[in-house]
Amino acid sequence: MAKAIAALLAGAAAIALLTPPASAQQATDQQQTDPSKKTEDAKPAPAGVTLLDKILVISRTGETAIESLASASHVDQEQLDRRMATTPNEMLLGVPGVTAQADARRVSSSINIRGLQDFGRVAVIVDGARQNFQRSDHGTQSTFYVDPELIKSVDVIRGPTANTYGSGAIGGVVFFDTKDAEDFLRPGETWGASVTGRYESNDKGWTTSASGAYKFNDNWDVLGNIVYRDYDDYKNGSGDTVAGTGFDVLSGLLKTTIRPSENSQLKLGWVGSSDGWTETSGGVPANDVDLKSNTFTARYNITDDAKSWLDLHINASYNKTNLDLTTLVPQNRFDPVTGLPVVLPAGSTSTFDVRTTGIDIWNTSRFETAGISHELTYGGDWVGDDVETGGTSGGDSFYTPSGKRDVSGAYIQDRLSWDWLEVITGLRYDNYSLNDSDNETSGDRLSPRITVGLSPFESASLAGLQFYGTYAEGYRSPSLTETLISGNHPAGVTFPFLPNPNLRPETGKTTEFGVNYKLNDIIEAGDAFRLKAAYFHNNVDDYIEGVTLSAFDPTSGCPFGPGIPICFQYQNFAQAKINGFELESVYDAAWGYAGLSASIINGHTISYEGERADLATIPSSQVTGQLGFRFLEDKLTVGGEVQYNGKPKGNPVAKDYTLVNAFASYQATDNLKVDFRADNLFDVKYTNPLNGGTTAVIYEPGITLKLAATMRFGG
């Protein structure tokens, strides 16, 4: 490790020594071509430039997070660079109400919002493309694959207020926006390129990344990025190696932006990855996994000159994820049909092929009536899942059943603004159909939303204070697996999985009360304070969860057969009740920044007989503090993060724990940047409570040191 770090530092130092003449020449050239640049750079940063002031990419009406009458968060490129994320999980540190789960398969991520997770309850979107891959297993069920190095920002909207962004998102939406050429190229450049090398101590992991952008003219540019990661198994806080956590991944991005006219824009993109890792059983390698994911997107926007009646967006996407699993050693299994013991020979394969196609069209019209401003948004969307599973090992077409599901919807929403009052009213219609060779089910529903926002104060210190209240509903159709799973449990002990074509869709009904507050020039000119806080209560009617049935109960429908006398089936519960509090705040000034975020979540299910049970998907309650200092004319940033995690009620593996991280970033020259980060500085041994459903407790990485150098060129 020490040799590798020394080599990386030596390389960075060598680059730094070679770079200043070119940088100085570039700076001179820029001042010659733009005499005003030096004056502009000397100006103080405009007041209020914080993360909560960034326009949400996911927004359909162009508001920032601090303006949104909803629980919304934004993570920008600067934050992502500071995180030095290896997997998508690390990109969302400190975002209230949001927890990521990966268990041992680190490149395989699932997102939990407010205790809701899996099977589309959280819509994960990459450049407009829904990520709907699912594979039945212990632990998380629904996963997505995207490399953090390709991402420039992440937007989060919590709760069913996000129902204009697609059907089923009763938990919320997470939107990953990939990098663009216009973000990469500097003013006056027609081309640019960069290379990054990074080393991580814990898992002896190497990351190499290369980016290139070219501007053909003012109306056409293109960006490409390629990333390779190679990581060994990591060690937990006790110094024990966690088997099966190593991986290698090759990811890429190709994206072009075309501007046919002054008021229109077309973005075409491809994001892909080829991942490989080894799954273990009892600490012994059991399966070799090869995954390929490809996402293709097209996003078109056209407006009239004033963005009044026409602000039309047309998005189309296609995502294909294919996972091939090959057994490494003979395995004792149970036949999925008979339940009798069989030996699965080495080299047996399983395949999981999920294809998701989507179309999303909407327009926003802006106008006034009787002094009231309107932002009227109306549109529709369709998402189709086509799942094919199989392989020589058999069984996977039972546990993760093949089939097709179509989900569509249409909506209308009006945002009315008058002086100190803002009202949002909306109505969404959802429809779904689901089928395989033997079963077919369908359903539809109307879901309303109403939000009222008040800004009652006019004094300078309170003019930025806004209160809001929301009632919103969302609708999630059952997934293919929840409806059609069948066969017998494949290993350990055997028992039947029972399909349930009579599952009812879930209906999320959320009440939320929140406050937004913004204030500029508090202590010094150009500083800013932003705060968002909310209390929410979510009732999910007909909540779907897996249950164990007894063959000794004649009313359960569980047949008495080989194996232990139980069955597993997804069934509806009368309700899942979830409530909590969220806080997100930041103070930003010339010297640095300070941030505090928190989330407290509680939840339980209620059966139709009135029995209560703790909800297994409730994450830790969290409080995260962040502090950063800027030095050397903002070239050097140094800071740290402290996060307290409180165990959720009833979780069998959870404990309280506190993590401390530190970071430093140094822009040595215009073209050389060096980043350092220490995660889990005190080597705490801890586990993610969401992994309580796995077959063994998975402990997260112990202390991890990261060092990276990025060299950039352009002209």
C-alpha positions in Angstrom: 0.0 0.0 0.0 2.7 2.5 1.0 4.6 1.8 -2.2 1.5 2.4 -4.3 0.7 5.7 -2.5 4.3 6.8 -2.9 4.2 6.0 -6.6 1.0 7.9 -7.1 2.3 10.9 -5.1 5.5 10.9 -7.1 3.6 10.8 -10.4 1.4 13.7 -9.3 4.4 15.7 -8.2 6.1 15.1 -11.5 3.1 16.2 -13.4 2.9 19.3 -11.2 6.5 20.2 -11.9 5.9 19.9 -15.7 2.6 21.8 -15.7 3.2 25.4 -14.6 4.7 26.8 -17.8 1.7 25.5 -19.9 -0.7 26.8 -17.2 0.9 30.2 -17.1 0.7 30.4 -20.9 -2.9 29.3 -20.9 -3.8 32.0 -18.2 -2.0 34.6 -20.3 -3.8 33.6 -23.4 -7.1 33.8 -21.6 -6.4 37.2 -20.3 -5.4 38.4 -23.8 -8.6 37.1 -25.3 -10.8 38.1 -22.4 -9.5 41.2 -20.6 -12.4 41.3 -18.2 -11.6 37.9 -16.8 -9.3 39.1 -14.0 -11.9 41.7 -12.9 -14.7 39.1 -12.9 -12.6 36.6 -10.9 -11.9 39.2 -8.3 -15.6 39.8 -7.6 -17.1 38.0 -4.5 -19.3 35.0 -5.1 -22.9 35.9 -5.6 -25.0 35.5 -2.5 -27.0 32.4 -2.1 -25.0 30.0 -4.2 -25.5 26.8 -2.2 -26.5 23.3 -3.2 -30.1 24.1 -2.3 -30.0 26.9 -4.8 -29.2 24.7 -7.7 -31.9 24.0 -10.2 -33.2 20.5 -10.0 -32.6 18.5 -13.2 -35.6 16.5 -12.3 -37.9 19.5 -11.9 -40.6 19.9 -14.5 -41.1 23.6 -13.7 -37.5 24.7 -13.3 -37.3 25.4 -9.5 -34.4 24.9 -7.2 -34.4 22.7 -4.1 -35.0 25.6 -1.7 -37.9 26.8 -3.8 -39.5 23.4 -4.1 -42.6 22.8 -1.9 -41.4 19.2 -1.4 -38.6 17.3 0.3 -36.0 17.7 -2.5 -32.2 17.5 -2.4 -29.4 18.2 -4.9 -25.9 16.7 -5.0 -23.6 18.5 -7.4 -20.3 17.8 -9.1 -18.2 19.4 -6.3 -19.8 17.2 -3.7 -19.4 14.1 -5.8 -15.7 14.9 -6.3 -15.3 15.3 -2.6 -17.0 11.9 -1.9 -14.6 10.1 -4.2 -17.3 7.5 -4.5 -16.4 4.0 -5.6 -20.0 2.8 -5.8 -23.4 4.6 -6.1 -23.9 4.1 -2.3 -21.3 6.7 -1.4 -22.7 9.4 -3.6 -25.7 9.9 -1.3 -24.0 10.5 2.1 -25.9 12.8 4.3 -29.0 13.2 2.0 -31.8 13.0 4.5 -34.3 10.1 4.2 -32.1 8.3 1.7 -30.1 5.1 2.3 -28.3 2.9 -0.1 -27.9 -0.9 0.2 -25.4 -3.1 -1.6 -24.6 -6.1 0.8 -21.4 -7.9 -0.5 -22.1 -7.2 -4.2 -20.7 -3.7 -4.1 -21.5 -2.6 -7.6 -25.1 -3.8 -7.2 -27.0 -0.9 -5.5 -30.5 -0.4 -4.2 -31.9 2.8 -2.8 -34.3 3.2 0.1 -36.3 6.4 0.6 -38.2 6.8 3.9 -38.3 3.1 4.5 -39.6 2.1 1.1 -37.5 0.1 -1.2 -37.5 -2.5 -4.0 -39.9 -3.4 -6.8 -40.1 0.2 -8.1 -41.2 1.9 -4.9 -38.2 4.2 -5.5 -37.8 5.2 -9.2 -34.1 5.2 -10.0 -33.5 7.1 -13.3 -30.3 7.6 -15.3 -30.6 10.4 -17.9 -34.3 9.7 -18.1 -34.1 5.9 -18.2 -35.8 3.8 -15.5 -33.5 1.2 -13.9 -35.8 -1.8 -13.2 -33.4 -4.7 -13.0 -34.5 -7.3 -10.4 -33.2 -10.7 -9.3 -34.7 -12.7 -6.5 -32.3 -13.4 -3.7 -31.7 -12.8 0.0 -31.3 -9.1 0.8 -32.1 -6.4 -1.7 -34.3 -7.4 -4.7 -34.0 -4.5 -7.1 -30.7 -3.1 -8.2 -29.1 -0.7 -10.6 -25.6 -0.3 -12.1 -23.9 3.0 -12.8 -20.4 4.2 -12.2 -20.1 7.4 -10.0 -17.3 8.7 -12.3 -19.9 9.2 -15.1 -22.3 11.3 -12.9 -22.3 15.1 -12.6 -25.3 15.5 -10.3 -28.0 13.6 -8.3 -31.5 14.9 -7.6 -33.8 13.4 -5.0 -37.5 14.0 -4.4 -38.9 12.1 -1.4 -42.5 10.9 -1.2 -45.3 10.5 -3.8 -45.2 14.2 -4.6 -42.9 12.9 -7.3 -45.7 11.1 -9.1 -45.2 13.3 -12.2 -42.0 11.5 -12.8 -43.5 8.1 -13.4 -45.8 5.4 -12.0 -45.1 3.5 -8.9 -42.7 5.9 -7.1 -44.6 6.0 -3.8 -41.2 6.3 -2.0 -39.7 8.9 -4.3 -37.4 9.5 -7.2 -33.6 9.5 -7.6 -32.3 11.0 -10.8 -28.7 10.5 -11.9 -27.6 13.0 -14.5 -24.4 12.1 -16.5 -21.7 14.5 -17.6 -22.0 16.8 -20.6 -19.4 18.3 -22.9 -20.5 21.9 -21.9 -19.7 21.1 -18.3 -16.3 19.7 -19.2 -15.1 22.3 -21.7 -13.9 25.7 -20.5 -14.8 29.0 -22.2 -13.1 29.3 -25.6 -12.1 25.6 -25.8 -13.0 23.4 -28.7 -11.5 20.2 -27.1 -10.6 18.9 -23.7 -9.3 15.7 -22.2 -8.5 14.4 -18.7 -7.0 11.4 -17.1 -7.5 10.3 -13.5 -5.7 7.7 -11.4 -6.8 6.6 -8.0 -5.7 4.2 -5.3 -7.7 2.9 -2.3 -5.9 1.3 0.6 -8.4 -1.0 2.2 -9.2 -3.2 -0.8 -6.1 -2.4 -2.8 -8.3 -0.9 -5.4 -7.3 1.0 -8.5 -9.4 3.3 -10.6 -8.4 4.7 -13.9 -10.6 7.1 -15.9 -10.2 9.1 -19.1 -12.5 11.7 -20.6 -12.6 13.6 -23.8 -14.9 16.3 -25.2 -15.0 18.0 -28.6 -17.1 21.0 -29.7 -17.8 20.9 -33.5 -19.5 24.3 -33.4 -21.7 26.3 -31.1 -24.6 23.9 -31.8 -23.0 20.5 -31.5 -20.6 18.9 -29.0 -19.8 15.4 -27.8 -18.3 13.8 -24.7 -16.8 10.4 -24.0 -15.7 8.8 -20.8 -14.2 5.4 -19.9 -13.6 4.0 -16.4 -11.9 0.9 -15.2 -12.0 -0.3 -11.5 -10.2 -3.3 -10.1 -10.8 -4.0 -6.3 -9.9 -6.9 -4.0 -12.1 -8.0 -1.0 -12.1 -5.3 1.6 -11.5 -5.6 5.4 -14.1 -4.6 8.0 -13.4 -2.6 11.1 -12.0 -5.6 12.9 -9.5 -6.3 10.2 -11.3 -9.4 8.9 -11.5 -9.8 5.1 -15.1 -9.8 3.9 -15.3 -12.5 1.2 -17.0 -11.8 -2.1 -16.7 -8.0 -1.9 -14.0 -7.7 -4.7 -15.0 -6.7 -8.2 -13.8 -5.4 -11.5 -15.8 -3.1 -13.7 -15.4 -1.4 -17.1 -17.8 1.5 -17.6 -18.3 4.0 -20.4 -20.3 7.0 -21.4 -20.9 8.6 -24.8 -23.1 11.7 -25.1 -23.8 14.3 -27.7 -25.8 17.5 -27.5 -27.3 19.0 -30.7 -29.0 22.4 -30.7 -31.1 22.6 -33.9 -32.2 26.1 -33.1 -31.9 28.7 -30.4 -34.8 27.3 -28.5 -34.3 23.5 -29.0 -31.9 20.9 -27.8 -31.4 17.2 -28.4 -29.3 15.0 -26.1 -28.4 11.5 -27.3 -26.6 9.2 -24.8 -25.2 5.8 -24.0 -24.1 4.6 -20.6 -22.8 1.0 -20.2 -20.9 -1.2 -17.9 -19.4 -4.7 -17.8 -19.0 -5.9 -14.2 -17.6 -9.1 -12.7 -17.5 -10.4 -9.2 -17.6 -13.7 -7.3 -20.4 -14.7 -5.0 -19.6 -16.7 -1.9 -21.4 -19.3 0.2 -20.1 -19.8 3.7 -17.0 -17.7 2.8 -16.2 -20.1 -0.1 -16.4 -18.9 -3.8 -19.6 -20.4 -5.2 -20.6 -18.5 -8.4 -18.9 -16.4 -11.0 -21.0 -13.4 -12.0 -20.8 -11.4 -15.2 -23.1 -8.5 -15.7 -23.6 -6.2 -18.7 -25.8 -3.1 -18.6 -26.5 -0.7 -21.5 -28.7 2.3 -21.4 -29.6 4.4 -24.5 -31.4 7.7 -24.1 -32.8 10.5 -26.3 -34.0 13.8 -24.7 -35.5 16.6 -26.7 -36.6 20.0 -25.5 -38.2 22.9 -27.5 -39.6 26.2 -26.2 -41.0 29.3 -27.5 -39.0 32.5 -27.2 -40.4 33.4 -23.8 -41.0 29.8 -22.5 -44.6 30.8 -22.1 -46.9 28.3 -23.8 -44.3 25.9 -25.1 -41.7 24.1 -23.0 -42.0 20.6 -24.5 -39.9 17.6 -23.4 -39.8 14.3 -25.2 -37.7 11.5 -23.6 -37.2 8.0 -24.9 -35.0 5.3 -23.3 -34.0 1.7 -23.6 -32.2 -0.2 -20.8 -31.0 -3.7 -21.0 -29.3 -5.5 -18.1 -28.1 -9.1 -18.5 -26.6 -11.0 -15.6 -24.9 -14.4 -16.2 -24.2 -16.6 -13.2 -21.9 -19.7 -13.5 -21.4 -22.2 -10.6 -17.8 -22.7 -9.7 -18.2 -25.9 -7.6 -20.8 -28.6 -7.5 -23.7 -27.5 -5.3 -26.3 -29.5 -3.4 -29.7 -28.1 -4.4 -33.4 -28.9 -4.5 -35.3 -29.4 -7.8 -37.5 -26.3 -8.3 -40.5 -28.6 -9.4 -40.3 -31.7 -7.2 -38.3 -30.3 -4.2 -36.1 -33.4 -4.3 -32.4 -33.2 -3.7 -30.2 -32.8 -6.8 -26.5 -32.0 -7.4 -25.9 -28.9 -9.5 -22.6 -29.5 -11.4 -19.9 -26.9 -11.7 -20.3 -24.9 -14.9 -24.1 -24.7 -14.6 -25.4 -21.3 -15.7 -28.3 -19.0 -14.9 -29.3 -16.0 -16.9 -31.3 -12.9 -15.9 -32.2 -10.6 -18.8 -34.3 -7.5 -18.1 -35.2 -5.0 -20.8 -37.0 -1.7 -19.9 -38.3 0.7 -22.5 -39.7 4.0 -21.6 -41.3 7.1 -23.2 -42.0 10.3 -21.2 -43.6 13.4 -22.8 -44.7 16.6 -21.0 -45.2 20.3 -21.6 -45.3 23.3 -19.2 -47.4 26.4 -20.1 -46.8 29.6 -18.2 -49.5 32.3 -18.1 -51.4 34.7 -15.8 -55.1 35.0 -15.0 -56.5 37.8 -12.8 -53.0 38.5 -11.4 -52.4 34.8 -10.6 -49.3 33.2 -12.2 -49.8 29.6 -13.5 -47.3 26.9 -14.4 -49.5 24.2 -16.0 -47.7 20.9 -16.6 -49.3 18.1 -18.4 -48.0 14.9 -19.9 -47.9 11.1 -20.0 -45.4 8.3 -19.7 -45.1 4.6 -20.4 -42.6 2.0 -19.1 -42.5 -1.6 -20.3 -40.5 -4.4 -18.6 -39.6 -7.6 -20.5 -38.0 -10.2 -18.3 -36.4 -13.5 -19.5 -34.7 -15.9 -17.1 -33.4 -19.4 -17.5 -30.1 -21.3 -17.9 -28.9 -24.9 -17.5 -29.0 -24.8 -13.7 -32.8 -24.4 -13.8 -34.9 -22.7 -11.2 -34.3 -19.1 -11.9 -37.3 -18.8 -14.2 -39.3 -19.8 -11.1 -37.7 -17.5 -8.5 -37.3 -14.6 -10.9 -40.1 -15.3 -13.3 -40.2 -14.4 -16.9 -43.0 -12.1 -18.1 -44.0 -8.7 -19.3 -45.4 -5.7 -17.5 -46.6 -2.4 -19.0 -47.2 0.6 -16.8 -48.5 3.9 -18.1 -49.9 7.1 -16.8 -51.0 10.7 -17.6 -51.2 13.7 -15.4 -52.0 17.4 -15.1 -50.6 19.8 -12.5 -51.1 23.5 -12.0 -48.7 25.6 -9.9 -50.5 28.9 -8.9 -48.6 31.8 -7.4 -50.0 35.0 -6.0 -48.0 37.3 -3.8 -47.4 35.3 -0.5 -49.5 32.3 -1.6 -48.6 29.3 -3.7 -50.9 26.4 -4.5 -50.1 23.2 -6.4 -52.9 20.9 -7.5 -52.4 17.8 -9.5 -54.1 14.6 -10.7 -52.4 11.5 -12.1 -54.0 8.5 -13.8 -52.1 5.2 -13.7 -52.8 1.9 -15.5 -50.9 -1.3 -15.5 -51.1 -4.8 -17.1 -48.9 -7.8 -16.2 -48.8 -11.3 -17.7 -46.9 -14.5 -18.4 -48.0 -17.6 -20.3 -50.5 -18.6 -17.6 -51.6 -15.4 -15.7 -52.7 -11.9 -16.5 -53.7 -9.1 -14.2 -54.3 -5.3 -14.5 -55.6 -2.3 -12.7 -55.8 1.5 -12.8 -56.4 4.5 -10.4 -56.5 8.3 -10.1 -54.1 9.8 -7.6 -54.5 13.5 -6.4 -52.0 16.0 -5.0 -52.5 19.3 -3.3 -49.8 21.6 -1.8 -50.2 25.0 -0.2 -47.2 27.2 0.5 -47.2 30.4 2.5 -44.6 33.2 2.6 -46.2 35.5 5.2 -43.3 37.8 6.1 -41.9 40.9 4.5 -39.0 41.9 6.8 -35.5 41.3 5.4 -34.7 38.6 7.9 -37.9 36.6 7.4 -38.8 37.3 3.8 -37.2 34.0 2.8 -39.3 31.9 5.3 -41.9 29.7 3.7 -44.3 27.1 5.2 -46.0 24.4 3.2 -48.3 21.5 3.6 -48.9 18.6 1.2 -51.3 15.7 0.7 -50.3 13.4 -2.1 -51.1 9.9 -3.3 -49.2 7.4 -5.4 -49.9 4.0 -7.0 -47.6 1.1 -7.4 -48.5 -2.0 -9.4 -47.3 -5.4 -8.2 -44.0 -6.5 -9.9 -43.6 -9.7 -12.0 -41.7 -11.4 -9.2 -44.2 -10.5 -6.4 -47.1 -11.9 -8.6 -45.6 -14.9 -10.3 -42.8 -16.3 -8.2 -43.0 -20.1 -7.9 -41.0 -23.3 -7.5 -39.2 -24.6 -4.4 -36.5 -23.0 -2.3 -33.2 -24.0 -4.0 -30.7 -24.6 -1.2 -30.3 -25.1 2.6 -33.9 -26.3 3.2 -36.7 -26.6 0.7 -40.2 -25.2 0.8 -42.5 -23.9 -1.9 -42.8 -20.4 -3.3 -46.5 -19.6 -4.1 -47.5 -17.2 -6.8 -50.2 -14.7 -6.0 -52.0 -13.3 -9.1 -54.6 -11.7 -6.8 -52.2 -9.2 -5.4 -53.7 -5.7 -5.1 -51.6 -2.6 -6.0 -50.1 -0.4 -3.3 -51.5 3.1 -2.7 -49.3 5.5 -0.9 -51.0 8.4 0.9 -48.6 11.0 2.4 -49.2 14.0 4.5 -46.2 16.4 4.8 -45.6 19.7 6.6 -42.4 21.5 5.8 -40.5 24.8 6.0 -38.0 26.4 3.6 -35.8 29.2 4.7 -33.1 31.2 2.9 -31.1 34.2 4.1 -28.2 36.0 2.4 -25.5 38.4 3.7 -25.8 37.3 7.3 -22.3 37.8 8.7 -20.4 38.9 5.7 -21.2 39.9 2.1 -21.9 37.0 -0.1 -22.6 34.4 2.6 -25.8 32.4 2.6 -27.9 30.2 4.9 -30.4 27.6 3.6 -32.6 25.2 5.5 -35.3 22.7 4.6 -37.2 20.7 7.2 -40.2 18.4 7.0 -42.4 16.1 9.0 -44.2 13.3 7.0 -46.7 10.6 7.6 -47.1 7.9 5.0 -49.9 5.3 4.9 -49.3 2.6 2.3 -52.6 0.8 1.8 -52.4 -2.9 0.6 -48.7 -2.9 1.3 -47.0 -6.0 -0.3 -44.5 -8.1 1.7 -43.3 -11.6 1.7 -44.8 -13.9 4.4 -44.3 -17.4 5.7 -47.4 -19.7 5.6 -47.8 -22.9 7.6 -48.9 -26.1 5.9 -50.6 -27.1 9.2 -53.0 -24.2 8.8 -55.7 -25.5 6.3 -56.7 -21.9 5.5 -53.2 -20.8 4.4 -53.3 -22.6 1.0 -49.8 -24.0 1.7 -49.5 -27.6 0.5 -47.9 -30.2 2.6 -45.0 -31.7 0.7 -41.3 -32.5 0.8 -39.1 -30.2 2.9 -40.2 -28.2 5.9 -43.9 -27.6 6.2 -44.0 -23.9 5.3 -44.5 -21.8 2.1 -43.4 -18.3 1.1 -45.8 -15.9 -0.7 -46.1 -12.2 -1.3 -49.3 -10.9 0.2 -51.0 -7.7 0.9 -51.1 -6.1 4.3 -53.8 -3.7 5.3 -51.3 -0.9 5.7 -47.7 0.1 6.2 -47.4 3.2 8.4 -44.2 5.3 8.2 -43.6 8.6 9.7 -40.5 10.7 10.3 -38.6 14.0 10.3 -36.0 15.3 7.9 -33.6 18.3 8.0 -31.2 19.7 5.5 -29.2 22.9 6.1 -26.1 24.6 5.0 -24.2 27.8 5.7 -21.8 28.9 2.9 -19.3 31.7 3.0 -15.9 32.7 1.5 -14.0 30.9 4.2 -15.9 27.6 3.7 -19.1 25.9 4.6 -20.9 24.0 7.4 -23.8 21.6 6.9 -26.2 19.6 9.1 -28.7 17.0 7.9 -30.9 14.6 9.8 -33.5 12.0 9.3 -35.6 10.0 11.8 -37.8 7.3 10.4 -40.2 4.8 12.1 -42.5 2.3 10.5 -44.6 -0.8 10.9 -47.1 -3.0 9.1 -50.6 -3.7 10.1 -52.3 -6.9 9.0 -56.0 -7.1 8.1 -56.5 -8.7 11.5 -54.9 -5.6 13.2 -51.6 -7.2 14.1 -48.6 -4.8 14.1 -45.0 -5.8 13.1 -41.8 -3.8 12.6 -41.1 -2.9 9.0 -37.8 -4.6 8.0 -36.9 -1.9 5.5 -36.7 1.0 8.0 -33.1 2.4 7.9 -31.0 3.9 10.6 -31.9 7.3 11.9 -29.0 9.6 10.9 -27.5 12.9 11.9 -24.7 14.1 9.6 -22.5 17.1 10.1 -20.2 18.5 7.4 -17.5 21.2 7.7 -15.1 22.5 5.1 -12.5 25.2 4.9 -11.1 27.0 1.8 -7.6 28.2 1.5 -5.1 29.6 -1.0 -7.8 31.5 -3.0 -10.1 28.5 -3.0 -7.5 26.2 -4.5 -7.3 24.1 -1.3 -10.4 22.7 0.5 -10.0 20.7 3.7 -12.8 19.3 5.8 -14.6 16.3 7.3 -17.9 14.6 8.0 -19.4 13.0 11.1 -22.4 10.8 10.9 -24.3 9.2 13.8 -26.5 6.2 13.0 -29.2 5.1 15.4 -30.5 1.5 15.1 -34.0 1.1 13.8 -36.5 -0.6 16.1 -36.7 -4.4 15.9 -33.8 -4.8 13.5 -31.9 -8.1 14.3 -28.4 -6.9 13.2 -28.5 -3.2 13.8 -26.4 -1.3 16.4 -25.7 2.4 17.0 -22.5 3.6 15.3 -20.7 6.8 14.4 -18.5 7.3 11.3 -15.9 10.0 10.9 -14.5 10.9 7.5 -11.9 13.5 6.4 -11.0 14.9 3.0 -8.7 17.4 1.2 -8.7 18.7 -2.4 -5.9 20.7 -3.9 -6.1 22.4 -7.4 -2.4 22.6 -7.8 -2.6 24.2 -11.2 -5.3 25.0 -13.7 -4.8 21.5 -15.1 -3.8 19.4 -12.1 -5.9 18.4 -9.2 -5.1 16.1 -6.3 -7.7 14.6 -4.0 -7.4 12.7 -0.7 -10.0 11.1 1.5 -10.2 9.0 4.6 -13.4 7.0 5.2 -14.3 5.5 8.5 -11.3 7.1 10.1 -11.6 5.3 13.4 -12.0 1.8 11.8 -15.5 1.2 13.2 -17.0 -2.2 12.7 -20.6 -1.8 11.6 -23.3 -3.2 9.3 -26.0 -1.6 7.3 -29.4 -2.5 9.0 -30.9 -3.0 5.6 -28.7 -6.1 5.2 -30.6 -7.8 8.0 -32.4 -10.0 5.5 -29.3 -11.5 4.1 -28.1 -15.0 5.0 -25.1 -13.7 6.9 -24.3 -10.3 8.5 -22.2 -8.2 6.1 -19.9 -5.8 7.8 -19.0 -2.6 5.9 -15.4 -1.5 5.1 -13.1 -0.4 7.8 -10.7 2.6 7.4 -10.1 3.3 3.8 -7.6 5.9 2.5 -8.1 7.2 -1.1 -5.7 9.2 -3.1 -6.3 10.5 -6.7 -4.7 12.8 -9.2 -6.4 14.2 -12.3 -4.6 15.8 -15.2 -6.5 17.9 -17.7 -5.6 19.2 -21.2 -7.6 21.5 -23.5 -7.4 24.0 -26.3 
